[in-house]
Amino acid sequence: MSDLIRAHEGNPDVNSNTPTNAPTKVHWGKYNMIGKFINSTTQCQAQCRNTNDYDFPERLHVRNLIMKVPVMSDEVC
């Protein structure tokens, strides 16, 4: 995401070297770069969704430690 934001914010939408009386020219390099970042991110998301590398067995005692034991008492909250 940070690469995508930097590509958008760091590059103008149109070519700044275009003379003022000429029609503006779109900065296609910027949009090409943004498209590559989006494709790369989409591929990584699909790869993460389709893998079984992170399918860990559920351990109830660990889940209960994290989810059921209050971190602070009601008075402290």
mmJSON file of the N, C-alpha and C atoms, coordinates in Angstrom:
{"data_MODEL":{"atom_site":{
"group_PDB":["ATOM","ATOM","ATOM","ATOM","ATOM","ATOM","ATOM","ATOM","ATOM","ATOM","ATOM","ATOM","ATOM","ATOM","ATOM","ATOM","ATOM","ATOM","ATOM","ATOM","ATOM","ATOM","ATOM","ATOM","ATOM","ATOM","ATOM","ATOM","ATOM","ATOM","ATOM","ATOM","ATOM","ATOM","ATOM","ATOM","ATOM","ATOM","ATOM","ATOM","ATOM","ATOM","ATOM","ATOM","ATOM","ATOM","ATOM","ATOM","ATOM","ATOM","ATOM","ATOM","ATOM","ATOM","ATOM","ATOM","ATOM","ATOM","ATOM","ATOM","ATOM","ATOM","ATOM","ATOM","ATOM","ATOM","ATOM","ATOM","ATOM","ATOM","ATOM","ATOM","ATOM","ATOM","ATOM","ATOM","ATOM","ATOM","ATOM","ATOM","ATOM","ATOM","ATOM","ATOM","ATOM","ATOM","ATOM","ATOM","ATOM","ATOM","ATOM","ATOM","ATOM","ATOM","ATOM","ATOM","ATOM","ATOM","ATOM","ATOM","ATOM","ATOM","ATOM","ATOM","ATOM","ATOM","ATOM","ATOM","ATOM","ATOM","ATOM","ATOM","ATOM","ATOM","ATOM","ATOM","ATOM","ATOM","ATOM","ATOM","ATOM","ATOM","ATOM","ATOM","ATOM","ATOM","ATOM","ATOM","ATOM","ATOM","ATOM","ATOM","ATOM","ATOM","ATOM","ATOM","ATOM","ATOM","ATOM","ATOM","ATOM","ATOM","ATOM","ATOM","ATOM","ATOM","ATOM","ATOM","ATOM","ATOM","ATOM","ATOM","ATOM","ATOM","ATOM","ATOM","ATOM","ATOM","ATOM","ATOM","ATOM","ATOM","ATOM","ATOM","ATOM","ATOM","ATOM","ATOM","ATOM","ATOM","ATOM","ATOM","ATOM","ATOM","ATOM","ATOM","ATOM","ATOM","ATOM","ATOM","ATOM","ATOM","ATOM","ATOM","ATOM","ATOM","ATOM","ATOM","ATOM","ATOM","ATOM","ATOM","ATOM","ATOM","ATOM","ATOM","ATOM","ATOM","ATOM","ATOM","ATOM","ATOM","ATOM","ATOM","ATOM","ATOM","ATOM","ATOM","ATOM","ATOM","ATOM","ATOM","ATOM","ATOM","ATOM","ATOM","ATOM","ATOM","ATOM","ATOM","ATOM","ATOM","ATOM","ATOM","ATOM","ATOM","ATOM","ATOM","ATOM","ATOM","ATOM"],
"id":[1,2,3,4,5,6,7,8,9,10,11,12,13,14,15,16,17,18,19,20,21,22,23,24,25,26,27,28,29,30,31,32,33,34,35,36,37,38,39,40,41,42,43,44,45,46,47,48,49,50,51,52,53,54,55,56,57,58,59,60,61,62,63,64,65,66,67,68,69,70,71,72,73,74,75,76,77,78,79,80,81,82,83,84,85,86,87,88,89,90,91,92,93,94,95,96,97,98,99,100,101,102,103,104,105,106,107,108,109,110,111,112,113,114,115,116,117,118,119,120,121,122,123,124,125,126,127,128,129,130,131,132,133,134,135,136,137,138,139,140,141,142,143,144,145,146,147,148,149,150,151,152,153,154,155,156,157,158,159,160,161,162,163,164,165,166,167,168,169,170,171,172,173,174,175,176,177,178,179,180,181,182,183,184,185,186,187,188,189,190,191,192,193,194,195,196,197,198,199,200,201,202,203,204,205,206,207,208,209,210,211,212,213,214,215,216,217,218,219,220,221,222,223,224,225,226,227,228,229,230,231],
"type_symbol":["N","C","C","N","C","C","N","C","C","N","C","C","N","C","C","N","C","C","N","C","C","N","C","C","N","C","C","N","C","C","N","C","C","N","C","C","N","C","C","N","C","C","N","C","C","N","C","C","N","C","C","N","C","C","N","C","C","N","C","C","N","C","C","N","C","C","N","C","C","N","C","C","N","C","C","N","C","C","N","C","C","N","C","C","N","C","C","N","C","C","N","C","C","N","C","C","N","C","C","N","C","C","N","C","C","N","C","C","N","C","C","N","C","C","N","C","C","N","C","C","N","C","C","N","C","C","N","C","C","N","C","C","N","C","C","N","C","C","N","C","C","N","C","C","N","C","C","N","C","C","N","C","C","N","C","C","N","C","C","N","C","C","N","C","C","N","C","C","N","C","C","N","C","C","N","C","C","N","C","C","N","C","C","N","C","C","N","C","C","N","C","C","N","C","C","N","C","C","N","C","C","N","C","C","N","C","C","N","C","C","N","C","C","N","C","C","N","C","C","N","C","C","N","C","C","N","C","C","N","C","C"],
"label_atom_id":["N","CA","C","N","CA","C","N","CA","C","N","CA","C","N","CA","C","N","CA","C","N","CA","C","N","CA","C","N","CA","C","N","CA","C","N","CA","C","N","CA","C","N","CA","C","N","CA","C","N","CA","C","N","CA","C","N","CA","C","N","CA","C","N","CA","C","N","CA","C","N","CA","C","N","CA","C","N","CA","C","N","CA","C","N","CA","C","N","CA","C","N","CA","C","N","CA","C","N","CA","C","N","CA","C","N","CA","C","N","CA","C","N","CA","C","N","CA","C","N","CA","C","N","CA","C","N","CA","C","N","CA","C","N","CA","C","N","CA","C","N","CA","C","N","CA","C","N","CA","C","N","CA","C","N","CA","C","N","CA","C","N","CA","C","N","CA","C","N","CA","C","N","CA","C","N","CA","C","N","CA","C","N","CA","C","N","CA","C","N","CA","C","N","CA","C","N","CA","C","N","CA","C","N","CA","C","N","CA","C","N","CA","C","N","CA","C","N","CA","C","N","CA","C","N","CA","C","N","CA","C","N","CA","C","N","CA","C","N","CA","C","N","CA","C","N","CA","C","N","CA","C","N","CA","C","N","CA","C","N","CA","C","N","CA","C","N","CA","C"],
"label_alt_id":[null,null,null,null,null,null,null,null,null,null,null,null,null,null,null,null,null,null,null,null,null,null,null,null,null,null,null,null,null,null,null,null,null,null,null,null,null,null,null,null,null,null,null,null,null,null,null,null,null,null,null,null,null,null,null,null,null,null,null,null,null,null,null,null,null,null,null,null,null,null,null,null,null,null,null,null,null,null,null,null,null,null,null,null,null,null,null,null,null,null,null,null,null,null,null,null,null,null,null,null,null,null,null,null,null,null,null,null,null,null,null,null,null,null,null,null,null,null,null,null,null,null,null,null,null,null,null,null,null,null,null,null,null,null,null,null,null,null,null,null,null,null,null,null,null,null,null,null,null,null,null,null,null,null,null,null,null,null,null,null,null,null,null,null,null,null,null,null,null,null,null,null,null,null,null,null,null,null,null,null,null,null,null,null,null,null,null,null,null,null,null,null,null,null,null,null,null,null,null,null,null,null,null,null,null,null,null,null,null,null,null,null,null,null,null,null,null,null,null,null,null,null,null,null,null,null,null,null,null,null,null],
"label_comp_id":["MET","MET","MET","SER","SER","SER","ASP","ASP","ASP","LEU","LEU","LEU","ILE","ILE","ILE","ARG","ARG","ARG","ALA","ALA","ALA","HIS","HIS","HIS","GLU","GLU","GLU","GLY","GLY","GLY","ASN","ASN","ASN","PRO","PRO","PRO","ASP","ASP","ASP","VAL","VAL","VAL","ASN","ASN","ASN","SER","SER","SER","ASN","ASN","ASN","THR","THR","THR","PRO","PRO","PRO","THR","THR","THR","ASN","ASN","ASN","ALA","ALA","ALA","PRO","PRO","PRO","THR","THR","THR","LYS","LYS","LYS","VAL","VAL","VAL","HIS","HIS","HIS","TRP","TRP","TRP","GLY","GLY","GLY","LYS","LYS","LYS","TYR","TYR","TYR","ASN","ASN","ASN","MET","MET","MET","ILE","ILE","ILE","GLY","GLY","GLY","LYS","LYS","LYS","PHE","PHE","PHE","ILE","ILE","ILE","ASN","ASN","ASN","SER","SER","SER","THR","THR","THR","THR","THR","THR","GLN","GLN","GLN","CYS","CYS","CYS","GLN","GLN","GLN","ALA","ALA","ALA","GLN","GLN","GLN","CYS","CYS","CYS","ARG","ARG","ARG","ASN","ASN","ASN","THR","THR","THR","ASN","ASN","ASN","ASP","ASP","ASP","TYR","TYR","TYR","ASP","ASP","ASP","PHE","PHE","PHE","PRO","PRO","PRO","GLU","GLU","GLU","ARG","ARG","ARG","LEU","LEU","LEU","HIS","HIS","HIS","VAL","VAL","VAL","ARG","ARG","ARG","ASN","ASN","ASN","LEU","LEU","LEU","ILE","ILE","ILE","MET","MET","MET","LYS","LYS","LYS","VAL","VAL","VAL","PRO","PRO","PRO","VAL","VAL","VAL","MET","MET","MET","SER","SER","SER","ASP","ASP","ASP","GLU","GLU","GLU","VAL","VAL","VAL","CYS","CYS","CYS"],
"label_asym_id":["A","A","A","A","A","A","A","A","A","A","A","A","A","A","A","A","A","A","A","A","A","A","A","A","A","A","A","A","A","A","A","A","A","A","A","A","A","A","A","A","A","A","A","A","A","A","A","A","A","A","A","A","A","A","A","A","A","A","A","A","A","A","A","A","A","A","A","A","A","A","A","A","A","A","A","A","A","A","A","A","A","A","A","A","A","A","A","A","A","A","A","A","A","A","A","A","A","A","A","A","A","A","A","A","A","A","A","A","A","A","A","A","A","A","A","A","A","A","A","A","A","A","A","A","A","A","A","A","A","A","A","A","A","A","A","A","A","A","A","A","A","A","A","A","A","A","A","A","A","A","A","A","A","A","A","A","A","A","A","A","A","A","A","A","A","A","A","A","A","A","A","A","A","A","A","A","A","A","A","A","A","A","A","A","A","A","A","A","A","A","A","A","A","A","A","A","A","A","A","A","A","A","A","A","A","A","A","A","A","A","A","A","A","A","A","A","A","A","A","A","A","A","A","A","A","A","A","A","A","A","A"],
"label_entity_id":["1","1","1","1","1","1","1","1","1","1","1","1","1","1","1","1","1","1","1","1","1","1","1","1","1","1","1","1","1","1","1","1","1","1","1","1","1","1","1","1","1","1","1","1","1","1","1","1","1","1","1","1","1","1","1","1","1","1","1","1","1","1","1","1","1","1","1","1","1","1","1","1","1","1","1","1","1","1","1","1","1","1","1","1","1","1","1","1","1","1","1","1","1","1","1","1","1","1","1","1","1","1","1","1","1","1","1","1","1","1","1","1","1","1","1","1","1","1","1","1","1","1","1","1","1","1","1","1","1","1","1","1","1","1","1","1","1","1","1","1","1","1","1","1","1","1","1","1","1","1","1","1","1","1","1","1","1","1","1","1","1","1","1","1","1","1","1","1","1","1","1","1","1","1","1","1","1","1","1","1","1","1","1","1","1","1","1","1","1","1","1","1","1","1","1","1","1","1","1","1","1","1","1","1","1","1","1","1","1","1","1","1","1","1","1","1","1","1","1","1","1","1","1","1","1","1","1","1","1","1","1"],
"label_seq_id":[1,1,1,2,2,2,3,3,3,4,4,4,5,5,5,6,6,6,7,7,7,8,8,8,9,9,9,10,10,10,11,11,11,12,12,12,13,13,13,14,14,14,15,15,15,16,16,16,17,17,17,18,18,18,19,19,19,20,20,20,21,21,21,22,22,22,23,23,23,24,24,24,25,25,25,26,26,26,27,27,27,28,28,28,29,29,29,30,30,30,31,31,31,32,32,32,33,33,33,34,34,34,35,35,35,36,36,36,37,37,37,38,38,38,39,39,39,40,40,40,41,41,41,42,42,42,43,43,43,44,44,44,45,45,45,46,46,46,47,47,47,48,48,48,49,49,49,50,50,50,51,51,51,52,52,52,53,53,53,54,54,54,55,55,55,56,56,56,57,57,57,58,58,58,59,59,59,60,60,60,61,61,61,62,62,62,63,63,63,64,64,64,65,65,65,66,66,66,67,67,67,68,68,68,69,69,69,70,70,70,71,71,71,72,72,72,73,73,73,74,74,74,75,75,75,76,76,76,77,77,77],
"pdbx_PDB_ins_code":[null,null,null,null,null,null,null,null,null,null,null,null,null,null,null,null,null,null,null,null,null,null,null,null,null,null,null,null,null,null,null,null,null,null,null,null,null,null,null,null,null,null,null,null,null,null,null,null,null,null,null,null,null,null,null,null,null,null,null,null,null,null,null,null,null,null,null,null,null,null,null,null,null,null,null,null,null,null,null,null,null,null,null,null,null,null,null,null,null,null,null,null,null,null,null,null,null,null,null,null,null,null,null,null,null,null,null,null,null,null,null,null,null,null,null,null,null,null,null,null,null,null,null,null,null,null,null,null,null,null,null,null,null,null,null,null,null,null,null,null,null,null,null,null,null,null,null,null,null,null,null,null,null,null,null,null,null,null,null,null,null,null,null,null,null,null,null,null,null,null,null,null,null,null,null,null,null,null,null,null,null,null,null,null,null,null,null,null,null,null,null,null,null,null,null,null,null,null,null,null,null,null,null,null,null,null,null,null,null,null,null,null,null,null,null,null,null,null,null,null,null,null,null,null,null,null,null,null,null,null,null],
"Cartn_x":[0.813,0.0,0.857,1.96,2.789,3.395,3.778,4.292,3.225,2.01,0.901,0.627,0.644,0.405,1.535,2.778,3.909,3.87,3.487,3.408,2.368,1.265,0.199,0.598,1.112,1.414,2.695,3.637,4.928,4.993,3.946,3.949,2.708,2.877,1.717,0.827,-0.433,-1.376,-1.099,-0.573,-0.277,1.185,1.694,3.085,3.276,4.158,4.363,5.162,5.782,6.581,5.744,4.444,3.568,3.434,3.628,3.428,2.0,1.821,0.509,-0.551,-0.164,-1.163,-1.465,-0.735,-0.948,-1.874,-2.569,-3.396,-2.513,-3.041,-2.252,-2.083,-0.935,-0.627,-0.653,-1.361,-1.485,-0.139,0.206,1.457,1.219,1.316,0.986,1.945,3.166,4.123,3.625,2.99,2.427,1.357,0.444,-0.661,-0.188,0.856,1.456,2.046,2.744,3.345,2.259,1.197,0.099,-0.546,-0.724,-1.292,-0.431,0.887,1.797,1.687,1.593,1.449,0.144,-0.927,-2.228,-2.197,-1.615,-1.505,-0.681,0.426,1.291,0.563,-0.155,-0.896,-2.008,-2.702,-3.777,-3.228,-2.085,-1.469,-1.057,-0.491,-0.093,-1.309,-2.399,-3.614,-4.177,-4.191,-4.699,-3.817,-2.516,-1.586,-1.795,-2.015,-2.244,-3.562,-4.58,-5.882,-5.845,-4.991,-4.984,-3.95,-3.253,-2.227,-2.749,-2.18,-2.502,-1.363,-0.398,0.76,0.41,-0.699,-1.053,-2.315,-2.622,-3.762,-3.282,-3.286,-2.814,-3.992,-3.753,-4.838,-5.234,-6.516,-6.998,-6.576,-6.022,-5.636,-6.483,-7.46,-8.442,-7.813,-6.81,-6.218,-5.535,-4.942,-4.318,-5.398,-6.43,-7.527,-8.184,-8.386,-9.008,-8.115,-6.821,-5.906,-6.009,-6.131,-6.158,-7.532,-8.574,-9.9,-10.771,-10.592,-11.542,-11.029,-9.733,-9.199,-9.131,-9.848,-9.803,-8.413,-8.008,-6.703,-6.745,-7.856,-8.033,-9.365,-9.419,-10.686,-11.621,-12.888,-13.863,-13.538,-12.979,-12.63,-11.51,-10.537,-9.419,-9.867,-10.786,-11.305,-12.028],
"Cartn_y":[-1.191,0.0,1.255,1.239,2.445,2.747,1.715,1.939,2.555,2.078,2.598,4.067,4.393,5.773,6.683,6.227,7.043,7.249,6.212,6.347,7.383,7.41,8.373,9.791,9.93,11.264,11.851,11.001,11.487,11.759,11.46,11.649,12.418,13.397,14.161,13.328,13.711,13.009,13.303,14.481,14.871,15.26,15.274,15.625,17.118,17.461,18.868,19.621,18.939,19.585,20.006,19.798,20.162,21.686,22.316,23.774,24.149,25.353,25.773,25.845,26.114,26.223,24.876,23.836,22.506,21.699,20.704,19.838,19.077,18.874,18.172,16.71,16.177,14.777,13.986,12.89,12.039,11.397,11.312,10.684,9.172,8.49,7.062,6.212,6.669,5.922,5.762,6.815,6.758,5.683,5.681,4.723,3.302,3.166,1.853,1.31,2.17,1.772,1.388,2.173,1.868,0.533,0.28,-0.995,-2.175,-2.022,-3.108,-3.375,-2.314,-2.497,-3.2,-2.836,-3.462,-4.934,-5.245,-6.647,-7.459,-6.912,-7.609,-7.861,-6.861,-7.004,-8.04,-8.015,-8.981,-10.403,-10.593,-11.924,-12.4,-11.51,-11.894,-12.266,-11.506,-11.815,-13.173,-13.451,-14.743,-15.881,-15.678,-16.703,-16.975,-15.932,-16.113,-16.832,-16.541,-17.186,-18.669,-19.026,-20.394,-21.304,-20.83,-21.659,-22.311,-23.429,-24.108,-23.974,-23.12,-22.959,-22.448,-21.722,-21.119,-21.719,-22.938,-23.636,-24.401,-23.714,-24.324,-24.957,-26.048,-26.642,-25.693,-25.668,-24.79,-25.35,-24.501,-24.88,-24.054,-24.723,-24.028,-23.306,-23.904,-23.253,-21.94,-21.885,-20.638,-19.613,-20.051,-19.139,-18.566,-19.411,-18.945,-17.949,-18.15,-17.198,-15.83,-15.838,-14.575,-13.929,-14.713,-14.151,-14.06,-14.935,-14.99,-14.365,-14.278,-13.699,-12.187,-11.427,-9.969,-9.411,-8.46,-7.846,-6.906,-6.171,-5.237,-5.509,-5.197,-5.335,-4.201,-4.342,-3.298,-1.971,-2.021,-0.793,-0.04,-0.779,-0.145,0.449,-0.244,0.269,1.562],
"Cartn_z":[0.0,0.0,0.0,0.739,0.79,-0.579,-1.33,-2.682,-3.572,-3.434,-4.231,-3.891,-2.619,-2.197,-2.675,-2.526,-2.986,-4.489,-5.241,-6.693,-7.073,-6.35,-6.646,-6.24,-5.018,-4.506,-5.094,-5.466,-5.942,-7.428,-8.158,-9.605,-10.032,-10.908,-11.366,-12.286,-12.374,-13.252,-14.722,-14.978,-16.36,-16.464,-17.685,-17.943,-17.691,-16.758,-16.404,-17.463,-18.404,-19.446,-20.646,-20.6,-21.702,-21.753,-22.916,-23.001,-22.625,-22.11,-21.602,-22.688,-23.94,-24.996,-25.665,-25.32,-25.907,-25.006,-25.567,-24.711,-23.723,-22.537,-21.514,-21.906,-21.543,-21.84,-20.54,-20.563,-19.381,-19.091,-17.811,-17.366,-17.272,-18.408,-18.463,-17.644,-17.446,-16.617,-15.194,-14.676,-13.324,-13.249,-14.21,-14.169,-14.455,-15.255,-15.497,-14.193,-13.455,-12.18,-11.176,-11.091,-10.176,-10.548,-11.845,-12.296,-11.891,-11.989,-11.579,-10.089,-9.285,-7.839,-7.503,-8.188,-7.93,-8.336,-9.498,-9.926,-8.946,-8.495,-7.546,-6.224,-5.737,-4.49,-4.622,-5.756,-6.002,-6.05,-6.693,-6.759,-5.372,-4.561,-3.195,-2.351,-2.497,-1.747,-2.154,-3.442,-3.917,-3.418,-3.435,-2.965,-1.473,-0.689,0.749,1.019,0.221,0.419,0.045,-0.892,-1.419,-0.769,0.229,0.851,2.133,2.467,3.726,4.732,4.431,5.301,6.685,6.802,8.077,8.681,8.327,8.918,10.154,11.277,12.516,13.251,13.963,14.744,15.877,16.167,17.231,18.587,19.409,20.764,21.724,22.307,23.138,24.321,24.945,26.113,25.724,24.555,24.101,23.747,23.055,22.691,23.944,24.946,26.184,26.914,26.869,27.491,26.83,25.533,24.797,24.829,24.663,24.447,25.703,26.671,27.78,29.067,29.228,30.46,30.276,31.145,30.982,31.299,30.511,30.717,31.909,32.039,33.156,33.834,35.106,35.821,35.394,35.734,35.387,36.049,37.267,37.976,37.266,36.765,36.069,34.743,34.063,32.78,32.992],
"occupancy":[1.0,1.0,1.0,1.0,1.0,1.0,1.0,1.0,1.0,1.0,1.0,1.0,1.0,1.0,1.0,1.0,1.0,1.0,1.0,1.0,1.0,1.0,1.0,1.0,1.0,1.0,1.0,1.0,1.0,1.0,1.0,1.0,1.0,1.0,1.0,1.0,1.0,1.0,1.0,1.0,1.0,1.0,1.0,1.0,1.0,1.0,1.0,1.0,1.0,1.0,1.0,1.0,1.0,1.0,1.0,1.0,1.0,1.0,1.0,1.0,1.0,1.0,1.0,1.0,1.0,1.0,1.0,1.0,1.0,1.0,1.0,1.0,1.0,1.0,1.0,1.0,1.0,1.0,1.0,1.0,1.0,1.0,1.0,1.0,1.0,1.0,1.0,1.0,1.0,1.0,1.0,1.0,1.0,1.0,1.0,1.0,1.0,1.0,1.0,1.0,1.0,1.0,1.0,1.0,1.0,1.0,1.0,1.0,1.0,1.0,1.0,1.0,1.0,1.0,1.0,1.0,1.0,1.0,1.0,1.0,1.0,1.0,1.0,1.0,1.0,1.0,1.0,1.0,1.0,1.0,1.0,1.0,1.0,1.0,1.0,1.0,1.0,1.0,1.0,1.0,1.0,1.0,1.0,1.0,1.0,1.0,1.0,1.0,1.0,1.0,1.0,1.0,1.0,1.0,1.0,1.0,1.0,1.0,1.0,1.0,1.0,1.0,1.0,1.0,1.0,1.0,1.0,1.0,1.0,1.0,1.0,1.0,1.0,1.0,1.0,1.0,1.0,1.0,1.0,1.0,1.0,1.0,1.0,1.0,1.0,1.0,1.0,1.0,1.0,1.0,1.0,1.0,1.0,1.0,1.0,1.0,1.0,1.0,1.0,1.0,1.0,1.0,1.0,1.0,1.0,1.0,1.0,1.0,1.0,1.0,1.0,1.0,1.0,1.0,1.0,1.0,1.0,1.0,1.0,1.0,1.0,1.0,1.0,1.0,1.0,1.0,1.0,1.0,1.0,1.0,1.0],
"B_iso_or_equiv":[0.0,0.0,0.0,0.0,0.0,0.0,0.0,0.0,0.0,0.0,0.0,0.0,0.0,0.0,0.0,0.0,0.0,0.0,0.0,0.0,0.0,0.0,0.0,0.0,0.0,0.0,0.0,0.0,0.0,0.0,0.0,0.0,0.0,0.0,0.0,0.0,0.0,0.0,0.0,0.0,0.0,0.0,0.0,0.0,0.0,0.0,0.0,0.0,0.0,0.0,0.0,0.0,0.0,0.0,0.0,0.0,0.0,0.0,0.0,0.0,0.0,0.0,0.0,0.0,0.0,0.0,0.0,0.0,0.0,0.0,0.0,0.0,0.0,0.0,0.0,0.0,0.0,0.0,0.0,0.0,0.0,0.0,0.0,0.0,0.0,0.0,0.0,0.0,0.0,0.0,0.0,0.0,0.0,0.0,0.0,0.0,0.0,0.0,0.0,0.0,0.0,0.0,0.0,0.0,0.0,0.0,0.0,0.0,0.0,0.0,0.0,0.0,0.0,0.0,0.0,0.0,0.0,0.0,0.0,0.0,0.0,0.0,0.0,0.0,0.0,0.0,0.0,0.0,0.0,0.0,0.0,0.0,0.0,0.0,0.0,0.0,0.0,0.0,0.0,0.0,0.0,0.0,0.0,0.0,0.0,0.0,0.0,0.0,0.0,0.0,0.0,0.0,0.0,0.0,0.0,0.0,0.0,0.0,0.0,0.0,0.0,0.0,0.0,0.0,0.0,0.0,0.0,0.0,0.0,0.0,0.0,0.0,0.0,0.0,0.0,0.0,0.0,0.0,0.0,0.0,0.0,0.0,0.0,0.0,0.0,0.0,0.0,0.0,0.0,0.0,0.0,0.0,0.0,0.0,0.0,0.0,0.0,0.0,0.0,0.0,0.0,0.0,0.0,0.0,0.0,0.0,0.0,0.0,0.0,0.0,0.0,0.0,0.0,0.0,0.0,0.0,0.0,0.0,0.0,0.0,0.0,0.0,0.0,0.0,0.0,0.0,0.0,0.0,0.0,0.0,0.0],
"pdbx_formal_charge":[null,null,null,null,null,null,null,null,null,null,null,null,null,null,null,null,null,null,null,null,null,null,null,null,null,null,null,null,null,null,null,null,null,null,null,null,null,null,null,null,null,null,null,null,null,null,null,null,null,null,null,null,null,null,null,null,null,null,null,null,null,null,null,null,null,null,null,null,null,null,null,null,null,null,null,null,null,null,null,null,null,null,null,null,null,null,null,null,null,null,null,null,null,null,null,null,null,null,null,null,null,null,null,null,null,null,null,null,null,null,null,null,null,null,null,null,null,null,null,null,null,null,null,null,null,null,null,null,null,null,null,null,null,null,null,null,null,null,null,null,null,null,null,null,null,null,null,null,null,null,null,null,null,null,null,null,null,null,null,null,null,null,null,null,null,null,null,null,null,null,null,null,null,null,null,null,null,null,null,null,null,null,null,null,null,null,null,null,null,null,null,null,null,null,null,null,null,null,null,null,null,null,null,null,null,null,null,null,null,null,null,null,null,null,null,null,null,null,null,null,null,null,null,null,null,null,null,null,null,null,null],
"auth_seq_id":[1,1,1,2,2,2,3,3,3,4,4,4,5,5,5,6,6,6,7,7,7,8,8,8,9,9,9,10,10,10,11,11,11,12,12,12,13,13,13,14,14,14,15,15,15,16,16,16,17,17,17,18,18,18,19,19,19,20,20,20,21,21,21,22,22,22,23,23,23,24,24,24,25,25,25,26,26,26,27,27,27,28,28,28,29,29,29,30,30,30,31,31,31,32,32,32,33,33,33,34,34,34,35,35,35,36,36,36,37,37,37,38,38,38,39,39,39,40,40,40,41,41,41,42,42,42,43,43,43,44,44,44,45,45,45,46,46,46,47,47,47,48,48,48,49,49,49,50,50,50,51,51,51,52,52,52,53,53,53,54,54,54,55,55,55,56,56,56,57,57,57,58,58,58,59,59,59,60,60,60,61,61,61,62,62,62,63,63,63,64,64,64,65,65,65,66,66,66,67,67,67,68,68,68,69,69,69,70,70,70,71,71,71,72,72,72,73,73,73,74,74,74,75,75,75,76,76,76,77,77,77],
"auth_comp_id":["MET","MET","MET","SER","SER","SER","ASP","ASP","ASP","LEU","LEU","LEU","ILE","ILE","ILE","ARG","ARG","ARG","ALA","ALA","ALA","HIS","HIS","HIS","GLU","GLU","GLU","GLY","GLY","GLY","ASN","ASN","ASN","PRO","PRO","PRO","ASP","ASP","ASP","VAL","VAL","VAL","ASN","ASN","ASN","SER","SER","SER","ASN","ASN","ASN","THR","THR","THR","PRO","PRO","PRO","THR","THR","THR","ASN","ASN","ASN","ALA","ALA","ALA","PRO","PRO","PRO","THR","THR","THR","LYS","LYS","LYS","VAL","VAL","VAL","HIS","HIS","HIS","TRP","TRP","TRP","GLY","GLY","GLY","LYS","LYS","LYS","TYR","TYR","TYR","ASN","ASN","ASN","MET","MET","MET","ILE","ILE","ILE","GLY","GLY","GLY","LYS","LYS","LYS","PHE","PHE","PHE","ILE","ILE","ILE","ASN","ASN","ASN","SER","SER","SER","THR","THR","THR","THR","THR","THR","GLN","GLN","GLN","CYS","CYS","CYS","GLN","GLN","GLN","ALA","ALA","ALA","GLN","GLN","GLN","CYS","CYS","CYS","ARG","ARG","ARG","ASN","ASN","ASN","THR","THR","THR","ASN","ASN","ASN","ASP","ASP","ASP","TYR","TYR","TYR","ASP","ASP","ASP","PHE","PHE","PHE","PRO","PRO","PRO","GLU","GLU","GLU","ARG","ARG","ARG","LEU","LEU","LEU","HIS","HIS","HIS","VAL","VAL","VAL","ARG","ARG","ARG","ASN","ASN","ASN","LEU","LEU","LEU","ILE","ILE","ILE","MET","MET","MET","LYS","LYS","LYS","VAL","VAL","VAL","PRO","PRO","PRO","VAL","VAL","VAL","MET","MET","MET","SER","SER","SER","ASP","ASP","ASP","GLU","GLU","GLU","VAL","VAL","VAL","CYS","CYS","CYS"],
"auth_asym_id":["A","A","A","A","A","A","A","A","A","A","A","A","A","A","A","A","A","A","A","A","A","A","A","A","A","A","A","A","A","A","A","A","A","A","A","A","A","A","A","A","A","A","A","A","A","A","A","A","A","A","A","A","A","A","A","A","A","A","A","A","A","A","A","A","A","A","A","A","A","A","A","A","A","A","A","A","A","A","A","A","A","A","A","A","A","A","A","A","A","A","A","A","A","A","A","A","A","A","A","A","A","A","A","A","A","A","A","A","A","A","A","A","A","A","A","A","A","A","A","A","A","A","A","A","A","A","A","A","A","A","A","A","A","A","A","A","A","A","A","A","A","A","A","A","A","A","A","A","A","A","A","A","A","A","A","A","A","A","A","A","A","A","A","A","A","A","A","A","A","A","A","A","A","A","A","A","A","A","A","A","A","A","A","A","A","A","A","A","A","A","A","A","A","A","A","A","A","A","A","A","A","A","A","A","A","A","A","A","A","A","A","A","A","A","A","A","A","A","A","A","A","A","A","A","A","A","A","A","A","A","A"],
"auth_atom_id":["N","CA","C","N","CA","C","N","CA","C","N","CA","C","N","CA","C","N","CA","C","N","CA","C","N","CA","C","N","CA","C","N","CA","C","N","CA","C","N","CA","C","N","CA","C","N","CA","C","N","CA","C","N","CA","C","N","CA","C","N","CA","C","N","CA","C","N","CA","C","N","CA","C","N","CA","C","N","CA","C","N","CA","C","N","CA","C","N","CA","C","N","CA","C","N","CA","C","N","CA","C","N","CA","C","N","CA","C","N","CA","C","N","CA","C","N","CA","C","N","CA","C","N","CA","C","N","CA","C","N","CA","C","N","CA","C","N","CA","C","N","CA","C","N","CA","C","N","CA","C","N","CA","C","N","CA","C","N","CA","C","N","CA","C","N","CA","C","N","CA","C","N","CA","C","N","CA","C","N","CA","C","N","CA","C","N","CA","C","N","CA","C","N","CA","C","N","CA","C","N","CA","C","N","CA","C","N","CA","C","N","CA","C","N","CA","C","N","CA","C","N","CA","C","N","CA","C","N","CA","C","N","CA","C","N","CA","C","N","CA","C","N","CA","C","N","CA","C","N","CA","C","N","CA","C","N","CA","C","N","CA","C","N","CA","C","N","CA","C"],
"pdbx_PDB_model_num":[1,1,1,1,1,1,1,1,1,1,1,1,1,1,1,1,1,1,1,1,1,1,1,1,1,1,1,1,1,1,1,1,1,1,1,1,1,1,1,1,1,1,1,1,1,1,1,1,1,1,1,1,1,1,1,1,1,1,1,1,1,1,1,1,1,1,1,1,1,1,1,1,1,1,1,1,1,1,1,1,1,1,1,1,1,1,1,1,1,1,1,1,1,1,1,1,1,1,1,1,1,1,1,1,1,1,1,1,1,1,1,1,1,1,1,1,1,1,1,1,1,1,1,1,1,1,1,1,1,1,1,1,1,1,1,1,1,1,1,1,1,1,1,1,1,1,1,1,1,1,1,1,1,1,1,1,1,1,1,1,1,1,1,1,1,1,1,1,1,1,1,1,1,1,1,1,1,1,1,1,1,1,1,1,1,1,1,1,1,1,1,1,1,1,1,1,1,1,1,1,1,1,1,1,1,1,1,1,1,1,1,1,1,1,1,1,1,1,1,1,1,1,1,1,1,1,1,1,1,1,1]
}}}
